[in-house]
Amino acid sequence: MSWGRLYEGEPIRPPAEAGSAILQLTVGCPYASCTFCGAYQGVAFRVRGPAEFREHAAAVARVGPGDGRRVFFADGDSLVLPTARLLEAIALTREVLPTARRFSAYAGAAGLLAKSEAELRALKEAGLNTLYLGLESGSEEILRQCGKYCTAAAMVEAVRRAQAAGLRVSVMVLLGLGGVDDSREHAWATAAALNAMQPRLLSVLTLMLVPGTPLAEDARAGRFRLPGPAGMLVELRDLVAALALERTVFTANHASSWLPLEGALPRDRDRLLATIDAALAGALPLMPDVLRGL
Ligand code: SF4
């Protein structure tokens, strides 16, 4: 089987899952509502049934098992599946890839909040390890405007419950989502939500307008103004300055970043701020636009 025939559409995974076997437990995104998002465009969401999933997992195990230990369940929000279906998917994966140890997936608030603490612990014990959750913004108004399917308050609660059950949550936020007008509100509200979540991992991405998305159309029509590199750096500085995280790995080194950064918070907070200040003063080069990507 060719690589292209293994998946429906383009499998998307977080950069940290580069070494994982990518198993498409779901196809598409159950929400498909975010105005900035170009992922899974035109793909009708569906869940692979057990027989189809086992066949798919067996094919991936033969052709692209990654490091053999880590498995990432694509596409969007596998945690909307009932716990029994997730445990079954982990068991089926182990049948065809017996060395698999750690399972990760994208997750949203609704699926997590629908599960009891005992269910979350059962998933953890079965091998579920890291969940990637897109907070995007801590501002309820910005989330509403960008079509996010849930509130920041629900995502805070979902992350707290998942981490209390022993799961690692990697939270993604999106610089620029408030536009020029709401940049500061976006940074402060996002920091407040993150402080309430205390995620183990925080990944700061930078908004890039994807042609064909509603937000790109808003920008073209003048209804949304994307901050430029300096505006993004000021927003990043506002965000980092307002963070009160106790034990978080911080990364802003996604391909979309103007200024790749990483560190541990709170230990590296002053260094991160000094680096941003140096870039704002022109003492550090920014990533050339042609090298940026999603
Ligand atoms: S950002 Fe995530 S939740 Fe929103 S439409 Fe895209 S894949 Fe779905």
py3Dmol code that shows the C-alpha trace and the ligand (Angstrom):
import py3Dmol

protein = """\
ATOM      1  CA  MET A   1       0.000   0.000   0.000  1.00  0.00           C
ATOM      2  CA  SER A   2       1.399   3.428  -0.888  1.00  0.00           C
ATOM      3  CA  TRP A   3       1.785   6.111   1.811  1.00  0.00           C
ATOM      4  CA  GLY A   4      -0.856   8.248   0.098  1.00  0.00           C
ATOM      5  CA  ARG A   5      -3.446   5.469   0.253  1.00  0.00           C
ATOM      6  CA  LEU A   6      -2.919   4.966   3.985  1.00  0.00           C
ATOM      7  CA  TYR A   7      -4.733   8.157   4.892  1.00  0.00           C
ATOM      8  CA  GLU A   8      -7.797  10.064   3.858  1.00  0.00           C
ATOM      9  CA  GLY A   9      -6.562  13.575   3.104  1.00  0.00           C
ATOM     10  CA  GLU A  10      -3.419  14.926   4.683  1.00  0.00           C
ATOM     11  CA  PRO A  11      -2.766  13.575   8.195  1.00  0.00           C
ATOM     12  CA  ILE A  12      -1.990  16.470  10.531  1.00  0.00           C
ATOM     13  CA  ARG A  13       0.023  16.024  13.710  1.00  0.00           C
ATOM     14  CA  PRO A  14       1.749  18.300  16.219  1.00  0.00           C
ATOM     15  CA  PRO A  15       5.506  18.803  15.611  1.00  0.00           C
ATOM     16  CA  ALA A  16       6.277  16.881  18.812  1.00  0.00           C
ATOM     17  CA  GLU A  17       4.676  13.782  17.277  1.00  0.00           C
ATOM     18  CA  ALA A  18       7.132  13.597  14.379  1.00  0.00           C
ATOM     19  CA  GLY A  19       8.397  10.219  15.604  1.00  0.00           C
ATOM     20  CA  SER A  20       4.965   8.711  16.191  1.00  0.00           C
ATOM     21  CA  ALA A  21       2.928   6.345  14.107  1.00  0.00           C
ATOM     22  CA  ILE A  22      -0.018   8.418  12.876  1.00  0.00           C
ATOM     23  CA  LEU A  23      -3.257   6.454  13.055  1.00  0.00           C
ATOM     24  CA  GLN A  24      -6.355   8.074  11.650  1.00  0.00           C
ATOM     25  CA  LEU A  25      -8.975   7.102  14.197  1.00  0.00           C
ATOM     26  CA  THR A  26     -11.205   9.922  13.046  1.00  0.00           C
ATOM     27  CA  VAL A  27     -11.300  11.591   9.671  1.00  0.00           C
ATOM     28  CA  GLY A  28     -11.698  15.371   9.585  1.00  0.00           C
ATOM     29  CA  CYS A  29     -12.756  17.665  12.420  1.00  0.00           C
ATOM     30  CA  PRO A  30     -16.066  17.297  14.285  1.00  0.00           C
ATOM     31  CA  TYR A  31     -16.439  21.087  14.547  1.00  0.00           C
ATOM     32  CA  ALA A  32     -14.957  22.536  11.334  1.00  0.00           C
ATOM     33  CA  SER A  33     -16.098  25.942  12.497  1.00  0.00           C
ATOM     34  CA  CYS A  34     -12.971  27.985  13.246  1.00  0.00           C
ATOM     35  CA  THR A  35     -12.729  30.904  10.835  1.00  0.00           C
ATOM     36  CA  PHE A  36      -8.905  30.829  10.728  1.00  0.00           C
ATOM     37  CA  CYS A  37      -8.522  27.109  10.106  1.00  0.00           C
ATOM     38  CA  GLY A  38      -7.666  25.606   6.761  1.00  0.00           C
ATOM     39  CA  ALA A  39      -7.328  22.043   8.032  1.00  0.00           C
ATOM     40  CA  TYR A  40      -9.701  19.359   6.800  1.00  0.00           C
ATOM     41  CA  GLN A  41     -11.481  21.746   4.439  1.00  0.00           C
ATOM     42  CA  GLY A  42     -14.299  19.935   2.655  1.00  0.00           C
ATOM     43  CA  VAL A  43     -13.770  16.721   4.655  1.00  0.00           C
ATOM     44  CA  ALA A  44     -16.914  15.297   6.278  1.00  0.00           C
ATOM     45  CA  PHE A  45     -16.132  14.178   9.823  1.00  0.00           C
ATOM     46  CA  ARG A  46     -16.426  10.489  10.539  1.00  0.00           C
ATOM     47  CA  VAL A  47     -15.069   7.906  12.935  1.00  0.00           C
ATOM     48  CA  ARG A  48     -13.410   4.779  11.592  1.00  0.00           C
ATOM     49  CA  GLY A  49     -15.221   1.664  12.811  1.00  0.00           C
ATOM     50  CA  PRO A  50     -13.211  -1.025  14.659  1.00  0.00           C
ATOM     51  CA  ALA A  51     -12.612  -3.313  11.647  1.00  0.00           C
ATOM     52  CA  GLU A  52     -11.631  -0.444   9.368  1.00  0.00           C
ATOM     53  CA  PHE A  53      -9.419   1.069  12.066  1.00  0.00           C
ATOM     54  CA  ARG A  54      -7.635  -2.241  12.708  1.00  0.00           C
ATOM     55  CA  GLU A  55      -6.926  -2.672   8.996  1.00  0.00           C
ATOM     56  CA  HIS A  56      -5.669   0.924   8.777  1.00  0.00           C
ATOM     57  CA  ALA A  57      -3.501   0.520  11.893  1.00  0.00           C
ATOM     58  CA  ALA A  58      -2.024  -2.723  10.548  1.00  0.00           C
ATOM     59  CA  ALA A  59      -1.131  -0.984   7.271  1.00  0.00           C
ATOM     60  CA  VAL A  60       0.511   1.938   9.103  1.00  0.00           C
ATOM     61  CA  ALA A  61       2.379  -0.501  11.373  1.00  0.00           C
ATOM     62  CA  ARG A  62       3.865  -2.098   8.234  1.00  0.00           C
ATOM     63  CA  VAL A  63       4.698   1.082   6.312  1.00  0.00           C
ATOM     64  CA  GLY A  64       5.122   3.928   8.836  1.00  0.00           C
ATOM     65  CA  PRO A  65       5.372   2.728  12.437  1.00  0.00           C
ATOM     66  CA  GLY A  66       7.516   5.710  13.499  1.00  0.00           C
ATOM     67  CA  ASP A  67       9.677   4.816  16.463  1.00  0.00           C
ATOM     68  CA  GLY A  68       7.357   1.923  17.252  1.00  0.00           C
ATOM     69  CA  ARG A  69       6.616   3.202  20.750  1.00  0.00           C
ATOM     70  CA  ARG A  70       4.525   6.307  20.233  1.00  0.00           C
ATOM     71  CA  VAL A  71       1.184   6.526  18.477  1.00  0.00           C
ATOM     72  CA  PHE A  72      -0.754   9.665  17.586  1.00  0.00           C
ATOM     73  CA  PHE A  73      -4.476   9.355  16.942  1.00  0.00           C
ATOM     74  CA  ALA A  74      -5.441  11.733  14.146  1.00  0.00           C
ATOM     75  CA  ASP A  75      -7.503  13.570  12.870  1.00  0.00           C
ATOM     76  CA  GLY A  76      -9.542  16.058  14.901  1.00  0.00           C
ATOM     77  CA  ASP A  77     -10.588  15.478  18.514  1.00  0.00           C
ATOM     78  CA  SER A  78     -10.555  11.713  19.002  1.00  0.00           C
ATOM     79  CA  LEU A  79     -11.649  12.352  22.585  1.00  0.00           C
ATOM     80  CA  VAL A  80     -15.224  12.854  21.358  1.00  0.00           C
ATOM     81  CA  LEU A  81     -15.348   9.061  21.131  1.00  0.00           C
ATOM     82  CA  PRO A  82     -16.802   7.206  24.110  1.00  0.00           C
ATOM     83  CA  THR A  83     -14.185   5.862  26.502  1.00  0.00           C
ATOM     84  CA  ALA A  84     -14.931   2.258  25.515  1.00  0.00           C
ATOM     85  CA  ARG A  85     -14.191   3.067  21.866  1.00  0.00           C
ATOM     86  CA  LEU A  86     -10.913   4.760  22.796  1.00  0.00           C
ATOM     87  CA  LEU A  87      -9.836   1.815  24.953  1.00  0.00           C
ATOM     88  CA  GLU A  88     -10.747  -0.490  22.066  1.00  0.00           C
ATOM     89  CA  ALA A  89      -8.654   1.610  19.647  1.00  0.00           C
ATOM     90  CA  ILE A  90      -5.663   1.390  21.989  1.00  0.00           C
ATOM     91  CA  ALA A  91      -6.117  -2.388  22.309  1.00  0.00           C
ATOM     92  CA  LEU A  92      -6.487  -2.833  18.523  1.00  0.00           C
ATOM     93  CA  THR A  93      -3.344  -0.769  17.973  1.00  0.00           C
ATOM     94  CA  ARG A  94      -1.414  -2.961  20.396  1.00  0.00           C
ATOM     95  CA  GLU A  95      -2.511  -6.061  18.486  1.00  0.00           C
ATOM     96  CA  VAL A  96      -0.861  -4.799  15.296  1.00  0.00           C
ATOM     97  CA  LEU A  97       1.940  -2.753  16.905  1.00  0.00           C
ATOM     98  CA  PRO A  98       2.833  -4.616  20.117  1.00  0.00           C
ATOM     99  CA  THR A  99       5.669  -2.204  20.964  1.00  0.00           C
ATOM    100  CA  ALA A 100       3.262   0.774  21.222  1.00  0.00           C
ATOM    101  CA  ARG A 101       3.444   2.338  24.675  1.00  0.00           C
ATOM    102  CA  ARG A 102       2.308   5.963  24.567  1.00  0.00           C
ATOM    103  CA  PHE A 103      -0.787   7.255  22.832  1.00  0.00           C
ATOM    104  CA  SER A 104      -1.582  10.885  22.091  1.00  0.00           C
ATOM    105  CA  ALA A 105      -4.396  12.754  20.374  1.00  0.00           C
ATOM    106  CA  TYR A 106      -5.954  16.119  19.713  1.00  0.00           C
ATOM    107  CA  ALA A 107      -8.646  16.793  22.294  1.00  0.00           C
ATOM    108  CA  GLY A 108     -11.383  19.340  22.842  1.00  0.00           C
ATOM    109  CA  ALA A 109     -13.289  20.468  25.892  1.00  0.00           C
ATOM    110  CA  ALA A 110     -16.564  18.714  25.094  1.00  0.00           C
ATOM    111  CA  GLY A 111     -15.114  15.217  24.848  1.00  0.00           C
ATOM    112  CA  LEU A 112     -13.012  15.643  27.971  1.00  0.00           C
ATOM    113  CA  LEU A 113     -15.809  17.114  30.071  1.00  0.00           C
ATOM    114  CA  ALA A 114     -18.141  14.282  29.045  1.00  0.00           C
ATOM    115  CA  LYS A 115     -15.799  11.784  30.705  1.00  0.00           C
ATOM    116  CA  SER A 116     -15.715  10.981  34.402  1.00  0.00           C
ATOM    117  CA  GLU A 117     -12.509  11.127  36.390  1.00  0.00           C
ATOM    118  CA  ALA A 118     -12.516   7.301  36.493  1.00  0.00           C
ATOM    119  CA  GLU A 119     -12.773   7.177  32.690  1.00  0.00           C
ATOM    120  CA  LEU A 120      -9.905   9.625  32.255  1.00  0.00           C
ATOM    121  CA  ARG A 121      -7.800   7.576  34.672  1.00  0.00           C
ATOM    122  CA  ALA A 122      -8.679   4.367  32.791  1.00  0.00           C
ATOM    123  CA  LEU A 123      -7.479   5.972  29.559  1.00  0.00           C
ATOM    124  CA  LYS A 124      -4.284   7.080  31.257  1.00  0.00           C
ATOM    125  CA  GLU A 125      -3.679   3.577  32.595  1.00  0.00           C
ATOM    126  CA  ALA A 126      -4.292   2.125  29.132  1.00  0.00           C
ATOM    127  CA  GLY A 127      -1.481   4.282  27.741  1.00  0.00           C
ATOM    128  CA  LEU A 128      -3.051   7.584  26.780  1.00  0.00           C
ATOM    129  CA  ASN A 129      -0.350  10.106  27.527  1.00  0.00           C
ATOM    130  CA  THR A 130      -0.471  13.537  25.888  1.00  0.00           C
ATOM    131  CA  LEU A 131      -3.501  15.476  24.718  1.00  0.00           C
ATOM    132  CA  TYR A 132      -3.134  18.504  22.448  1.00  0.00           C
ATOM    133  CA  LEU A 133      -5.809  21.123  23.020  1.00  0.00           C
ATOM    134  CA  GLY A 134      -6.223  24.316  20.993  1.00  0.00           C
ATOM    135  CA  LEU A 135      -7.203  27.076  23.395  1.00  0.00           C
ATOM    136  CA  GLU A 136      -6.328  29.639  20.699  1.00  0.00           C
ATOM    137  CA  SER A 137      -7.429  32.544  22.935  1.00  0.00           C
ATOM    138  CA  GLY A 138      -8.545  33.015  26.501  1.00  0.00           C
ATOM    139  CA  SER A 139     -10.934  35.780  25.441  1.00  0.00           C
ATOM    140  CA  GLU A 140     -14.512  34.522  25.203  1.00  0.00           C
ATOM    141  CA  GLU A 141     -15.326  37.298  22.741  1.00  0.00           C
ATOM    142  CA  ILE A 142     -12.417  36.474  20.435  1.00  0.00           C
ATOM    143  CA  LEU A 143     -13.311  32.777  20.578  1.00  0.00           C
ATOM    144  CA  ARG A 144     -16.904  33.602  19.679  1.00  0.00           C
ATOM    145  CA  GLN A 145     -15.796  35.818  16.800  1.00  0.00           C
ATOM    146  CA  CYS A 146     -13.487  33.160  15.377  1.00  0.00           C
ATOM    147  CA  GLY A 147     -16.153  30.460  15.538  1.00  0.00           C
ATOM    148  CA  LYS A 148     -14.534  28.284  18.192  1.00  0.00           C
ATOM    149  CA  TYR A 149     -17.027  25.675  19.260  1.00  0.00           C
ATOM    150  CA  CYS A 150     -16.517  26.075  23.010  1.00  0.00           C
ATOM    151  CA  THR A 151     -15.709  28.613  25.686  1.00  0.00           C
ATOM    152  CA  ALA A 152     -12.392  29.358  27.329  1.00  0.00           C
ATOM    153  CA  ALA A 153     -13.988  28.525  30.671  1.00  0.00           C
ATOM    154  CA  ALA A 154     -14.879  25.029  29.430  1.00  0.00           C
ATOM    155  CA  MET A 155     -11.353  24.496  28.123  1.00  0.00           C
ATOM    156  CA  VAL A 156      -9.840  25.596  31.441  1.00  0.00           C
ATOM    157  CA  GLU A 157     -12.036  23.103  33.272  1.00  0.00           C
ATOM    158  CA  ALA A 158     -11.279  20.337  30.753  1.00  0.00           C
ATOM    159  CA  VAL A 159      -7.511  20.785  31.047  1.00  0.00           C
ATOM    160  CA  ARG A 160      -7.636  20.869  34.824  1.00  0.00           C
ATOM    161  CA  ARG A 161      -9.654  17.644  34.947  1.00  0.00           C
ATOM    162  CA  ALA A 162      -7.449  15.845  32.427  1.00  0.00           C
ATOM    163  CA  GLN A 163      -4.277  16.803  34.278  1.00  0.00           C
ATOM    164  CA  ALA A 164      -5.808  15.843  37.635  1.00  0.00           C
ATOM    165  CA  ALA A 165      -6.344  12.386  36.125  1.00  0.00           C
ATOM    166  CA  GLY A 166      -2.634  12.180  35.278  1.00  0.00           C
ATOM    167  CA  LEU A 167      -2.791  13.078  31.578  1.00  0.00           C
ATOM    168  CA  ARG A 168      -0.315  15.539  30.086  1.00  0.00           C
ATOM    169  CA  VAL A 169      -1.953  18.400  28.231  1.00  0.00           C
ATOM    170  CA  SER A 170      -0.194  20.454  25.623  1.00  0.00           C
ATOM    171  CA  VAL A 171      -2.111  23.679  25.054  1.00  0.00           C
ATOM    172  CA  MET A 172      -1.819  25.662  21.839  1.00  0.00           C
ATOM    173  CA  VAL A 173      -2.553  29.377  21.574  1.00  0.00           C
ATOM    174  CA  LEU A 174      -2.603  31.542  18.490  1.00  0.00           C
ATOM    175  CA  LEU A 175      -0.850  34.910  18.424  1.00  0.00           C
ATOM    176  CA  GLY A 176      -2.653  37.503  16.333  1.00  0.00           C
ATOM    177  CA  LEU A 177      -6.137  36.024  16.679  1.00  0.00           C
ATOM    178  CA  GLY A 178      -7.499  39.224  18.213  1.00  0.00           C
ATOM    179  CA  GLY A 179      -6.206  41.221  15.275  1.00  0.00           C
ATOM    180  CA  VAL A 180      -4.563  44.595  15.761  1.00  0.00           C
ATOM    181  CA  ASP A 181      -7.570  45.992  17.617  1.00  0.00           C
ATOM    182  CA  ASP A 182      -7.818  43.351  20.358  1.00  0.00           C
ATOM    183  CA  SER A 183      -4.163  42.331  20.596  1.00  0.00           C
ATOM    184  CA  ARG A 184      -3.677  43.335  24.206  1.00  0.00           C
ATOM    185  CA  GLU A 185      -7.016  41.879  25.361  1.00  0.00           C
ATOM    186  CA  HIS A 186      -6.109  38.641  23.548  1.00  0.00           C
ATOM    187  CA  ALA A 187      -2.715  38.430  25.275  1.00  0.00           C
ATOM    188  CA  TRP A 188      -4.000  39.167  28.761  1.00  0.00           C
ATOM    189  CA  ALA A 189      -7.103  36.961  28.587  1.00  0.00           C
ATOM    190  CA  THR A 190      -5.031  34.121  27.128  1.00  0.00           C
ATOM    191  CA  ALA A 191      -2.474  34.432  29.910  1.00  0.00           C
ATOM    192  CA  ALA A 192      -5.292  34.380  32.490  1.00  0.00           C
ATOM    193  CA  ALA A 193      -6.763  31.191  31.014  1.00  0.00           C
ATOM    194  CA  LEU A 194      -3.332  29.549  30.867  1.00  0.00           C
ATOM    195  CA  ASN A 195      -2.624  30.540  34.472  1.00  0.00           C
ATOM    196  CA  ALA A 196      -5.878  28.858  35.477  1.00  0.00           C
ATOM    197  CA  MET A 197      -5.035  25.742  33.446  1.00  0.00           C
ATOM    198  CA  GLN A 198      -1.348  25.362  34.429  1.00  0.00           C
ATOM    199  CA  PRO A 199      -0.646  23.214  31.346  1.00  0.00           C
ATOM    200  CA  ARG A 200       2.472  21.036  31.357  1.00  0.00           C
ATOM    201  CA  LEU A 201       3.239  22.169  27.820  1.00  0.00           C
ATOM    202  CA  LEU A 202       2.425  25.445  26.095  1.00  0.00           C
ATOM    203  CA  SER A 203       2.875  26.013  22.406  1.00  0.00           C
ATOM    204  CA  VAL A 204       2.497  29.508  20.970  1.00  0.00           C
ATOM    205  CA  LEU A 205       1.697  29.554  17.267  1.00  0.00           C
ATOM    206  CA  THR A 206       1.438  32.655  15.091  1.00  0.00           C
ATOM    207  CA  LEU A 207      -1.630  33.242  12.978  1.00  0.00           C
ATOM    208  CA  MET A 208      -1.088  33.022   9.246  1.00  0.00           C
ATOM    209  CA  LEU A 209      -4.067  33.698   7.019  1.00  0.00           C
ATOM    210  CA  VAL A 210      -5.009  30.631   5.006  1.00  0.00           C
ATOM    211  CA  PRO A 211      -6.548  31.416   1.610  1.00  0.00           C
ATOM    212  CA  GLY A 212     -10.142  30.284   1.390  1.00  0.00           C
ATOM    213  CA  THR A 213     -10.880  30.642   5.102  1.00  0.00           C
ATOM    214  CA  PRO A 214     -13.489  33.109   6.428  1.00  0.00           C
ATOM    215  CA  LEU A 215     -10.811  34.997   8.357  1.00  0.00           C
ATOM    216  CA  ALA A 216      -8.695  35.484   5.235  1.00  0.00           C
ATOM    217  CA  GLU A 217     -11.817  36.868   3.545  1.00  0.00           C
ATOM    218  CA  ASP A 218     -12.403  39.196   6.547  1.00  0.00           C
ATOM    219  CA  ALA A 219      -8.820  40.446   6.208  1.00  0.00           C
ATOM    220  CA  ARG A 220      -9.215  40.978   2.468  1.00  0.00           C
ATOM    221  CA  ALA A 221     -12.410  42.958   3.104  1.00  0.00           C
ATOM    222  CA  GLY A 222     -10.782  45.062   5.828  1.00  0.00           C
ATOM    223  CA  ARG A 223     -12.838  43.602   8.689  1.00  0.00           C
ATOM    224  CA  PHE A 224      -9.780  42.002  10.339  1.00  0.00           C
ATOM    225  CA  ARG A 225      -6.281  43.454  10.601  1.00  0.00           C
ATOM    226  CA  LEU A 226      -3.510  40.918  11.162  1.00  0.00           C
ATOM    227  CA  PRO A 227      -0.680  42.306  13.329  1.00  0.00           C
ATOM    228  CA  GLY A 228       2.674  42.581  11.579  1.00  0.00           C
ATOM    229  CA  PRO A 229       5.891  41.097  12.978  1.00  0.00           C
ATOM    230  CA  ALA A 230       6.409  43.895  15.534  1.00  0.00           C
ATOM    231  CA  GLY A 231       2.774  43.706  16.663  1.00  0.00           C
ATOM    232  CA  MET A 232       3.067  39.938  17.071  1.00  0.00           C
ATOM    233  CA  LEU A 233       6.219  40.364  19.176  1.00  0.00           C
ATOM    234  CA  VAL A 234       4.575  42.967  21.413  1.00  0.00           C
ATOM    235  CA  GLU A 235       1.631  40.605  21.857  1.00  0.00           C
ATOM    236  CA  LEU A 236       3.994  37.730  22.658  1.00  0.00           C
ATOM    237  CA  ARG A 237       5.728  39.937  25.195  1.00  0.00           C
ATOM    238  CA  ASP A 238       2.405  40.901  26.795  1.00  0.00           C
ATOM    239  CA  LEU A 239       1.493  37.218  26.977  1.00  0.00           C
ATOM    240  CA  VAL A 240       4.774  36.011  28.493  1.00  0.00           C
ATOM    241  CA  ALA A 241       4.863  38.913  30.969  1.00  0.00           C
ATOM    242  CA  ALA A 242       1.378  38.026  32.227  1.00  0.00           C
ATOM    243  CA  LEU A 243       2.025  34.284  32.599  1.00  0.00           C
ATOM    244  CA  ALA A 244       2.218  32.867  36.103  1.00  0.00           C
ATOM    245  CA  LEU A 245       2.953  29.261  35.252  1.00  0.00           C
ATOM    246  CA  GLU A 246       4.480  27.013  37.861  1.00  0.00           C
ATOM    247  CA  ARG A 247       5.864  24.129  35.779  1.00  0.00           C
ATOM    248  CA  THR A 248       5.402  24.480  32.052  1.00  0.00           C
ATOM    249  CA  VAL A 249       7.550  23.775  29.023  1.00  0.00           C
ATOM    250  CA  PHE A 250       7.117  26.823  26.797  1.00  0.00           C
ATOM    251  CA  THR A 251       7.666  26.733  23.048  1.00  0.00           C
ATOM    252  CA  ALA A 252       7.121  29.399  20.416  1.00  0.00           C
ATOM    253  CA  ASN A 253       9.261  27.698  17.805  1.00  0.00           C
ATOM    254  CA  HIS A 254       6.529  26.582  15.456  1.00  0.00           C
ATOM    255  CA  ALA A 255       7.260  27.173  11.761  1.00  0.00           C
ATOM    256  CA  SER A 256       4.834  30.106  11.867  1.00  0.00           C
ATOM    257  CA  SER A 257       6.906  31.986  14.458  1.00  0.00           C
ATOM    258  CA  TRP A 258       8.728  35.228  13.660  1.00  0.00           C
ATOM    259  CA  LEU A 259      11.058  34.612  16.606  1.00  0.00           C
ATOM    260  CA  PRO A 260      11.649  30.986  17.619  1.00  0.00           C
ATOM    261  CA  LEU A 261      11.738  30.679  21.409  1.00  0.00           C
ATOM    262  CA  GLU A 262      11.663  27.914  23.966  1.00  0.00           C
ATOM    263  CA  GLY A 263      12.262  27.507  27.651  1.00  0.00           C
ATOM    264  CA  ALA A 264      10.910  26.322  30.961  1.00  0.00           C
ATOM    265  CA  LEU A 265       8.565  28.506  32.974  1.00  0.00           C
ATOM    266  CA  PRO A 266       8.916  30.136  35.385  1.00  0.00           C
ATOM    267  CA  ARG A 267      12.705  29.585  35.275  1.00  0.00           C
ATOM    268  CA  ASP A 268      13.348  31.150  31.856  1.00  0.00           C
ATOM    269  CA  ARG A 269      10.766  33.925  31.959  1.00  0.00           C
ATOM    270  CA  ASP A 270      13.278  36.798  32.191  1.00  0.00           C
ATOM    271  CA  ARG A 271      15.444  35.348  29.409  1.00  0.00           C
ATOM    272  CA  LEU A 272      12.414  34.956  27.138  1.00  0.00           C
ATOM    273  CA  LEU A 273      11.338  38.546  27.783  1.00  0.00           C
ATOM    274  CA  ALA A 274      14.875  39.832  27.199  1.00  0.00           C
ATOM    275  CA  THR A 275      15.041  37.943  23.896  1.00  0.00           C
ATOM    276  CA  ILE A 276      11.734  39.426  22.754  1.00  0.00           C
ATOM    277  CA  ASP A 277      12.928  42.901  23.788  1.00  0.00           C
ATOM    278  CA  ALA A 278      16.148  42.418  21.826  1.00  0.00           C
ATOM    279  CA  ALA A 279      14.162  41.415  18.756  1.00  0.00           C
ATOM    280  CA  LEU A 280      11.859  44.428  19.171  1.00  0.00           C
ATOM    281  CA  ALA A 281      14.951  46.665  19.368  1.00  0.00           C
ATOM    282  CA  GLY A 282      16.234  45.188  16.112  1.00  0.00           C
ATOM    283  CA  ALA A 283      19.184  43.448  17.750  1.00  0.00           C
ATOM    284  CA  LEU A 284      17.992  39.977  16.717  1.00  0.00           C
ATOM    285  CA  PRO A 285      16.903  38.918  13.239  1.00  0.00           C
ATOM    286  CA  LEU A 286      13.354  37.691  12.662  1.00  0.00           C
ATOM    287  CA  MET A 287      12.512  34.616  10.653  1.00  0.00           C
ATOM    288  CA  PRO A 288      12.315  35.568   6.958  1.00  0.00           C
ATOM    289  CA  ASP A 289       8.690  35.461   5.877  1.00  0.00           C
ATOM    290  CA  VAL A 290       9.446  32.988   3.070  1.00  0.00           C
ATOM    291  CA  LEU A 291      10.677  30.475   5.637  1.00  0.00           C
ATOM    292  CA  ARG A 292       7.559  30.696   7.768  1.00  0.00           C
ATOM    293  CA  GLY A 293       4.781  28.135   7.348  1.00  0.00           C
ATOM    294  CA  LEU A 294       1.968  26.269   9.025  1.00  0.00           C
TER     295      LEU A 294
END
"""
ligand_1 = """\
8
SF4
S -8.884 24.748 14.605
Fe -9.174 22.638 15.284
S -11.293 22.598 16.078
Fe -11.133 24.433 14.815
S -11.865 23.806 12.774
Fe -9.607 23.562 12.792
S -9.237 21.424 13.368
Fe -11.377 21.924 13.921
"""
view = py3Dmol.view(width=600, height=400)
view.addModel(protein, "pdb")
view.setStyle({"model": 0}, {"cartoon": {"style": "trace"}})
view.addModel(ligand_1, "xyz")
view.setStyle({"model": 1}, {"stick": {}})
view.zoomTo()
view.show()
